[in-house]
């Protein structure tokens, strides 16, 4: 188990409410702090759920990674990997697909529409039926964009974090592919942390790699994958310690988060390495 002292560091954070959990691949919750059933806005952590729904659709044959999607030359793969060329929030094309890592909410919205056209289902309903219901995530809803519109609880995301370590809804090889770097070597800006010479991303999953600065810990392995959200949330999976962490708060991301998140993660990693 993770020590209470380590997890209770969230009590010193400048937020009104926070909830955290640490989960292994077999679903064991090693420790929690805060109200695990309180619902929080996920912001861009939503992209992990949306990307997973797309992986399910790939297994079902509704979509293919290399089918055209979005602007000319862009594919489902490009949109998942934030290399479709779209602006951050508008459907303006800034770059030729595959040439830059331009983090894009607009690209994820186009991706959601692509899935809707292929299945004849609203994206939120496909996500619910394909991911949320099978995992028992009954407190999670998509209340807007597939890029940033989900609301969830730490308890639900603990279930999802276990799935990301031992997949049951998609082929394990599919998830392995999704958590490896797609279009390696692309430069770009990691929101909140500045330009990265190699802004590595998988299929919807941000890859830790050698990014600096970063929202995970200084001791997080390069294979760590996940996402953080502008609502003050994150979820990471670190294969090196065979565990994942979920963090939800009700204060928007800012300097406070960049200051407290990395040492919090390093404290968890030290305990996980010793367990």
N, C-alpha and C positions, 0 to 999 in steps of 0.2 A: 504493500500500500504506500501511497504518497503521504508524507507527513502533513498533519494539519497545519503546522507552522508554515510550510512551504506554500500551501494553497491559500492560507489566510492573508497572504501579502496583498491580495486584492482589496482587503479592508482599508488599506492606506492609499488606494488609488483615488484620484479626484473625480469620482463618479458617484451618482446616487445609488445605482444598482449594478451589480455584476454577478455573473454566474460562470463558473469554470468546471471542467471535468477532464479527467485523464483516463483513456480507454485503451485496452489491448485489442489485438486482432480477434480474440475469441469472445469479445464483448464484455470482458470483465472491466468494471469501472474501478480503477485503482484509487480514486479519490475525487471528492467534489467539494466545492464551496459555493455559497450563494444558493438562491432559489432555483432549483433545477427545472421547475415548471413555469417559471415566469417567461412570458413571450417578449421577444426583442426583435426589432428590425435587423435583418441580416445585411442589408446593402449588398455589396459585391460578393459576399460569401454565398449569396444566391447563385452565383455562376457555377459553383461546384455542383449544386443540385441540378441546375439546368444542363450542364455538361454531362452529368450522369444519365439524365433522361435521353440525351442524344446518343450516348453509348448504347443504351438499351435499344434505341431505334435502329442503330447500326446492326445489332445482333438480329433484330427482327426483319431486317431488309427494307425498312421504310426509307432509310437514307443510306448513302455511300459517302465515304470520306472525300473522294475525288470528284463527286458530282458538282456541277456549277451551282454556286449560291452567291447571291449578291452581285457586285459589280463585275464587269468583264474581266475574266482571268482569275476570279476568286472562286474558291470551292468551300465545301463544308469544313475541310481541314484548315483552310486559311482562317475562316471565321472563328473556329474554336481556339486557334493559336494566336489570335490578335494580330494577324498579318494579312487581313483582307484589304487593308488600305484605307478603311473608313476613319473619319475624324472620331474623337472621343465620344461626343454626344450627338453629332449631326451626321446625316447620311451624305456628307460631302466626302469625296474620295481625295485623300491627301497623297497617297503613294501607290505605286504599282504593287499589286498583291505579291507577297513573298519577299519584298525588299526591305521592309522595316517592321519593327514590333511596335505598332501604334495601338496601345490599349484602348479598346473601343466598346462602350455600351451599345452604340448603334449597331456594331457588328453582331453582337449577341441578340439584339432584337430582330435583325434580319435572319439570323439563324433560327430563332423561334418561329418566325413566319414561314421559313422553309419547311420546318417540321410540320407545321399546321397544314400547309398545302399538300404535303405528302401523305398525311394521315387522315385529313378531314376532321381533326380534333383540335380544340383550343389547346394551346401549349400547357396552360395550367392544369387542364384535365389530364393530358397525357402524363405530365409530371406526377400528378396525384395517383393515377392508376398504375403507372409503370415503376414508380420509386417510393412514394410516400406511404401508400397503403401496404405494399408488401413488407416494408420495413417497420410498420407499426408507428409511423411518425404522424400521429393523429392530431398533434397540436401545431403542425406546420402547414402554412397556406402560402400560395403565390397570389399576392394582392396587387400585382402590377407587372412591370417589365421582367422578362426572364434574365435580365442583366443585374437587377438590384431590388426586386419587389417582394422577396419572401420575408415571412415572419415565422420565428421558430423558438424553440426552447433548448436549453442545454441538454435536457434528457433526450429529446428527439435527435439532436445533432450527435449525441453519443452513439446512438444506434447507427447513424450514417457514418460516423468515424470508424466504427467496427466494420461496416460494409466496405469501406475504402481500403481496409487491410486484408479482408478475406471475402472477396466478392461472391455474392449469391445471385445477383440480378443480371450480371453481365459476365462474359467469359473472362477468366483471370488474365488471359493473354491480352484481351482488349484493354483492361485497366492498366496493365503493364505498359502497353504502347502509349496510353493516354498520359502516363506519368513520366515519360521520357521526353527529352527536348525535341520539339518539332521545329524545323527550319533553324538549325543551330547557327550561332554566330551573328544573329540579328541584333543590332543596337536598338535602344529605345529608352523611354522614361518609365521607371517603376513609380506609379503614383505615390506621392508622399515621401519618396526617398531618392528622387532625382534620376539623372541619366545613368544608364548602365551600358557599358561597352558591349556586353553580351547579356541581353535582357531575356533570359531563357524562360520558355513557356512550353507546356505540353498541350494536350487537347482539352483546354479549359482549366487546367491545373497550373498554377505558377510553380516553377521549379527553383529551389533555393540556389543550387549551383554555387558560384563564387560571388554572388552579388554583395556589394557593400556600398552604403549601409543597407540594412535589411530589417524587417519587422520580426523575424525569428531570432534565435540566439546566436551568439558568436560561435557556440559549439554545436549548432545544428548541422547535421551531415548535409553534404551537397545534394543528396538524394531526397531531402525533405521536400514535400509538395503540399500545396494547400492554397489558401487565399485569405486576405484580410478585407474588411469592409469599412467604408467611410462612416458607418454608424458606430464604430468602436468595437468591432468583432473580428475574430479570426478562428481558423481551424487549420492545424497542420498535422501531417502524418510524417513521422521520422522512421523510416525502415531500419535505421541503425540501432534504434532502441526498441523496435517492435511495439510502438505505441503512438497514440495521437492525443492532441489536446484541443479542447474547445473553449473559447472565451467569448462571452457576450456581455456587453455593457450598454448603458443608455446615454453615453456621451460620445459625440462625434469624434472621429479620429483627429488628432492634432499632435503637437509636440509632446503632450503628456503621455500619449500612447507610445510614441517612438522612444521615449525615455524609460518607461516601465516594462514594456512587453519583452524586450530582449533579455534583461536579467531574470525576469520571471521564468521565461523559457529555459534559460541556462540552469536555473535552480531545479526545474523539473527534470531536465536531462541528466543532471548529476545524480539525482535519486533513481531515475530509471536505469541508469547504467549500473547501479549498485544492487538492484533488486534481484 
